[in-house]
Amino acid sequence: MRSKSRLFEEHTIPTEGNETLFAKLLMPRLPIQPQRVVFFAPLVGAGAGQQLLNVRSFSRRGAIVISYEYRGHPKSTGMFDLDCTIVDTHYALIWALEYARELGLPLHGFAMCYGAIPLLAQFKRGGYGRFMRSVSTISGLYHLNQILRVEDFAPIVSRHIGREIDAPSLLEEIAGGVLDCDGLGFKQALQEYLSKLMPDLRVELDYFEELKYERVNKRQALLQFCQSDYLDGVEVPPWMPCTAYIGHQDELLYAGGPADPESYKDYVLSVVPHASVLEFEMDHYGRGPDRDTVVQCVGDAFERFDTSPVPPRHVDNFTHQQAVLR
């Protein structure tokens, strides 16, 4: 029997090899009965519990919200890089689908910012994304170069290491091990770049939010940020509702990337041609007069799409881990 007072549950999810992911579930309080499960793909640097606090209203409407931490984060094992976020989300989604199946509840996908990329990557050939009822993103990334560009980073690195290095050379030196990514100059450059890009977040020489750099495969992660396109080949079924919510004051997604909401819409539609893009008065971090309205709209969408069709789960013979990284 569920406890009236228990708001969270903690679980361990196995991922590839012998590594494990820490997961936290936000539960509806009695007498509210569970109506659906929401799979919340996490941000980089965020703890599982930290994210759930932003969507507590989902649980008040009968949702069990599942969040987790990527490898390398405080309560998960292993080392972090971007490939791991795709693979970890694959395993976490399988776990969530089974959890929802046992309860007889529909499963919806949800993400903010970076979380949109590993979530949507589950719609590559052989992926399990097609077994969700809907997908919703708030201020979601639909391509890494929307916010992170090596052309902007190279001049900062040049200044801190004391020599000129252009963008192509920077990538070559990172890949070849020529550039000391653990050296003070490079650390200072990375801190300056990320701090200017995301001034609201905790960025220090040795960590980004809750992610310590000692648990990051730094060379791999940097190259993946600059060179990978995880959403190439994504095919969200045309019958699946997909909604992207974006704020007019999103200073992160519009800074040096999409110049206006129409450009952002182009990014979204290049990945999911049938998606709906809805605009609200808020910034990237949800601050603004429409903050509560956006969360309300997402909750409304979950309820509306609880009965969306899903295919039978019996034809999954593809190696999704290889497919999403190909």
N, C-alpha and C positions, 0 to 999 in steps of 0.2 A: 504494500500500500504506500502511495506517495505521501510524503510529509507535507503538512500545510505550510510549514515555515521554510522548507528547503528551496532555495532559489536556484542553486547551481548543482550540477553533477560534474565530476571529473572522471575522465577515461584515458586510457592509453591505446593509441592506434598504431599497429605495426606498419612500417613502410619498407622500402627495399632493403635487402641485406638483413642485418640484425638491428637496424635502427628503429626508434619509436618516436611517435609524435604525441605531445600532450594536448588533450582536447578538453574543452570546457563547454558544458551545455547550460543554457539559460532555460529554466523550466517555468511553465505557468503555475501560479499558486492556486491551490484549491480554494474555492470550489470550481475554478476554471478548468475545464477538461481540454486536453491536447486536441487540436484540430488539424495541425500540419507540422511539418519539420522544415526549417530553413537552414540551408547549408551556406555558411558565411565564410567565404575564402578570405584569408587574412592579409593584412598589410605586412610589408617588410619592417622588422623592428618592433612589432607590436606583440604584446602578450595576449593570450586568448581571452582572459577576463577583461582586459582593457577595452577591447572592441565591443564586447557585449553590452557594456554600460550605455553605449550610444543607441541601442535599439531595444531597450527594455519594454517599450510599448508593444513590440511584437508579441512578447510573452503574455501581456495583458489581453491580447486578442486570440490567445490559444495556440501560439507557436512555440515549439521547442526549437531553440536556436543553437546550432552546433558551430563552434569555432575551434580553432586549433592553432598550434605554433609550428612553423616550418623547422626543419632541422637546423641546428646551430643556435636556436633561440633558448631562453633560460631553462625551460622544463622539458624540452625535446632533446634527443641525443644527436650526435653527428655534427657535421660541418655544413655551413650554408654556402650555396651558390644559387643562381637563378634556375638552372636546370632542375635542382632539387625542389623548387617551389612547384614546378609542373608535375613532377613525379609524386611528391608528397600529397598534392591535391588529388591526384588520381587515386591513391590509396585511401585518403580520407573520404572521398566521395563514395567509393565502394562501401566503406564502413557505414556512412550515413544512409545510403540506399538500403542496406540490410536492416539498419536500425529502424528506418521508417516502415519498411516492409513488415517487420515483426509487429509493429504497432498498428498496421493497416492505415497509415497516414500518407498523404501526398508530400512530395519533397520539392522545394523550390530552391533556386540558386540565387545568391546575393553577394555583392562585393562592393567595396569602395576603392578608389584610386588603383594601386598596383594589383589588388586582388582580382580585378576584372581579367587580367591576362591569364593567370593559371586557371581561373574558372572557365573562361571561354576556350582555352586550349583543350578542355575535355570534350570538345565537339569535333576534334579531328577523327579521322577514320578509326573505328574500333573503340572510341571513347565512350564513357558512360554518361556524358552530359545529356544525351537524348532521353534519358530516363527521368529527368526532372520535369516538373510541370511548367515552370516559367523561369526566366532569368531577369533580374533587376540589378542595375548598377547606379551608384551615386558618385558623381565626379570620377567615373572610371577611366582608366587608361586603356586605349585601344591600339596604341603603339608606343614602344619605349621612348622613341625620339620626340614624343610630345613634351617631355620635360628634361630628359637627359641627352645632351649632345656633346660629343667629344670635341667639336669645334669650339665650344664655349669653355671647355675644361682645359684644353691645351695651353692657352695663354696664362692661366693661373698656375699651372704646373711649371711653365717656363720661368715665371717670376720666383717661385719658391725654390727651384733647384739650381737657379743661377745660369741657365743656358737656354737658348731658343729651341723649341721643339714644336713642330706643327702636328696637326691631328693624325695624319697617316703615320708619321714617325713615332708618335706617342703610342699608338696601337702596336706597332712593330716592336718597340722596346719593351712594352708590357708583355707581349706574347713571347718574346725571346729571352725574357729574364734579365735584360740589360738594365732596365729601370728598377731601382730598389723601392718596391711598394711598401716596405716596412720602414723606410728611412723617414727622418723627421720632415724633410722638405716635402715629400709626397703626401705624408699624413696631413701636413698643414694645408697643402693645396686642396686636398679632398674635403677637409673640414670647412675651409673658406667657401668652396663651391656649393657644398650641400647646405651650409648655413644661410647663404644668400638665396638659394633656391627655396628652402623650407625653413624660414626664420622662426616658425612656431614650434619646431621640433627640437629635441635635445640632440645636438650634434657635437661631439668632442673628438679629440685626436684618436681615441681608442674605442669609441662605440657610437652607434647610431640608435637612439632610443634604447630599447632593451637588447639590442644585438651587439655583442662585443666582437671586435674585429679579429680577436685571436681565434674565434670560431667561424671565420669566414675564409673560404678559398679565394683570396683576394684577386689574384691574377685572372682566374677563371671568371669570377663574378664581374670584374670590370670589363673584360672582353665580351661577356654575354650581354651586359647592359648596352654596349656600343654596337654589337654586331648581330644579335639574335633577333629573329622575327617569329615569336612563338605562335602567332595567330595566322600565319600563312597556311592556307589549307583548311581553316576552320569552316565548318558547314553546320550552322544552327538550323534544324529542320524548320521549314517555312510555317508549319502549324504551331510552333512553340512561341508563345508571347515573349518578347524581349524588349525591355524598356530601359533607356539610358536617361538618367536625371542629371542635369548640369546647372550650375549657378551662373548668373550673369556676371558675378563678381569673382569668378574663379581665377585668382591671380596666378595660380600655379599652372593650370592647363592652358591658359591663354598667354603666358609670358614667354615670348620668343617662339611659340609653337603656333597652335591655331589662333588666328588673329581675332576671331569672332565666333559666335555660336554656329554660324553656317559652316565654318571650317571644321569645328568639332563634330558637327553632324556628318560631314563627309568622312571623317575618321571612323565614326561608328558604322555608317552604312557600307564602308569598304569591307568591314568584317561581317556585319549582320545586315544584309540588304533590306530585310523587312522590319528592322527595329523601329520603335518609336522613340523620338528624342524630345524630352519635355524640359522646358527652361523655368528656373525659379530664381527668386531674389535671395541669393546666399553666396558665400565664398567657398573655397575648396574645403574648408574645415567645418562647413555646415553652419557658419555664423551668418545671421541675417533674418529678416522677418519671416521667411518661408521655411525655416529649419524644421519646425514641427509639421508643417504642411507636407513636406517631402516625405518624411517618415510615414505620415498618415497615408499618403498616396501609395507608397510601396506596400504597406499593410493591406490597403484596399485591393491592390493587384493580386496579392497572395490569395485573398479570399475569393476573388473573382475567378482566378485560374485554378482553384483546387481541383476542378473536374476536367481540366484540359487533358487531351488524350496522350497516352504514352505507349510505346511499342512493348510487346512482350520481351522479357529478359531471357533469351535462350540462344542467342547467336553471337556470342562474344568470344571468338577464337583468335582475334587479332592481338598482337603485342602492343598495347596502347603506349606503354612507356617508350618504346622505340619510335612509334608513330608520331607522338607529340613533339619529340626532339629532333625529328628528321629534317 
